[in-house]
C-alpha cells in the first residue's frame, strides 16, 4: 500500500463504521423510540431486512479495502445504503418518518468522494423512493379521511363530502417532497462543485510540492557539479602543460599519436567546461534566445556526430515546423542530447545497433513536439511514472539524466513524457511552446 492510498483507506474505514452506526440507529429507534418519534410499528419482514443489512455491514467493514480506488464499487455500496435506508423508512412510516432526510447522507458522501455522475444517480434513485413513499402515504390518508367522513355524516344523496383536511395534508406532503428535491440538488451541485475544487487545489499543491522537491534536488546536483567543475579546471590546465611538454620532448610516431588523442580528449573537456560556464551564466541571468527549429536540429545533429559518431539517427521533420521559432537557452541542447544518448545506449544493449528515430512536428498549433524513439527493451511500467520526477537508481545513471532533462524542458515551458512503444523500446516525447512562426 502506498502512502497516497493511506488517507483513502482511512476514509473507507470511517465509511464502514458509519454504516455500523446507521444500522445501530435503526435498531435503537425501533426498540426504544417508536412512540417518541411517532414511528410505525414495523412488520416482521423488516427484521429479515435488518439481518441481511447486518451481514452487509460486517462484510463492508471487513473488506473495506476492496473499494479503494474503485469508484464503481464505492458507488455500488452507497446505492445499497440508499436501498436499505429507503426500506427501513418505508416500514417505519414512509414519508412521515422524522428521519427521512437521512436519505441525503449517501448523496453527500458520493458528492465528496465520487465523480459527478454518482451523486446525480443517487439523487434520482432517492427522489424516486421518496416520491413513491409520498404517493403511498397520500393514498392512505385519502382513504382514511374518506372512511372517517363517511362514518360521521348522515346518509344523504345531496350531501357534499368535506375535503379540506385531505387537501391540506396533500399540500403538506407536496411541500415535503419539494424540500427534499431541493436539498438533494443543493448537495449534488454545490457540494460536488466544492469537492471538485478542493480536489483540483490538492492536485495543484501536490504538483507544486513535487516540483519544489525536484528543484531542490536539481539545486543540490547543480551545486555539486559546479564545485567539481571548478576543481577540474586546475588539473586540466596541468594536463595541458604536460601534453605540451610531451610534444616538445618526444618525436616517435606512435607516441605522437597517443599524445594527439590525449590533446583531443583535453580539448573536449575544456570545451565542455567552457559550455558549462556559459550555461550557468545563461540560466542564472535567465537569458532566452530565439532559434529556428531547423537550425536547432542542425546543431543537435552536428553535436551528436561529433560526440557520438557511431549513432544512427533517423530524423524526420515536418516541413511546416522548419521555420518555427522556439525560445531556448544553453540547457536545451544538453537535455536533448542526454535523451538521445540514453536511446542510443538502450538500442545498443538490446539490438547491438545504435539506432534512434527522431520525429519532429506539431502536437498543437503553437506547440512543438519531438519524439525520440529507441529500440531497447523498454522501461518498466512502474518506473515510467517516476523517471523525470525523482532520481532512480540505475547502473547507467539514466534516472539523473532524465531528471535533469525534464527540469530543463519545464523551465522553458515544455514537458517530457515517457511511454512504451507498441513494438519495442521507449518513446520520449518533448513538447516546447512555439514563439513565432515565420514563412521561409
HELIX and SHEET records of a PDB file:
HELIX    1   1 UNK A    3  UNK A   32  1                                  30    
HELIX    2   2 UNK A   44  UNK A   62  1                                  19    
HELIX    3   3 UNK A   64  UNK A   67  5                                   4    
HELIX    4   4 UNK A   71  UNK A   91  1                                  21    
HELIX    5   5 UNK A   94  UNK A   96  5                                   3    
HELIX    6   6 UNK A  100  UNK A  103  5                                   4    
HELIX    7   7 UNK A  104  UNK A  113  1                                  10    
HELIX    8   8 UNK A  116  UNK A  152  1                                  37    
HELIX    9   9 UNK A  164  UNK A  186  1                                  23    
HELIX   10  10 UNK A  187  UNK A  191  3                                   5    
HELIX   11  11 UNK A  192  UNK A  249  1                                  58    
HELIX   12  12 UNK A  253  UNK A  285  1                                  33    
HELIX   13  13 UNK A  293  UNK A  307  1                                  15    
HELIX   14  14 UNK A  319  UNK A  321  5                                   3    
HELIX   15  15 UNK A  330  UNK A  351  1                                  22    
HELIX   16  16 UNK A  381  UNK A  384  1                                   4    
HELIX   17  17 UNK A  398  UNK A  411  1                                  14    
SHEET    1   A 6 UNK A 289  UNK A 292  0                                        
SHEET    2   A 6 UNK A 324  UNK A 328 -1                                        
SHEET    3   A 6 UNK A 426  UNK A 437 -1                                        
SHEET    4   A 6 UNK A 367  UNK A 374 -1                                        
SHEET    5   A 6 UNK A 355  UNK A 364 -1                                        
SHEET    6   A 6 UNK A 312  UNK A 317  1                                        
SHEET    1   B 4 UNK A 289  UNK A 292  0                                        
SHEET    2   B 4 UNK A 324  UNK A 328 -1                                        
SHEET    3   B 4 UNK A 426  UNK A 437 -1                                        
SHEET    4   B 4 UNK A 415  UNK A 420 -1                                        
END                                                                             
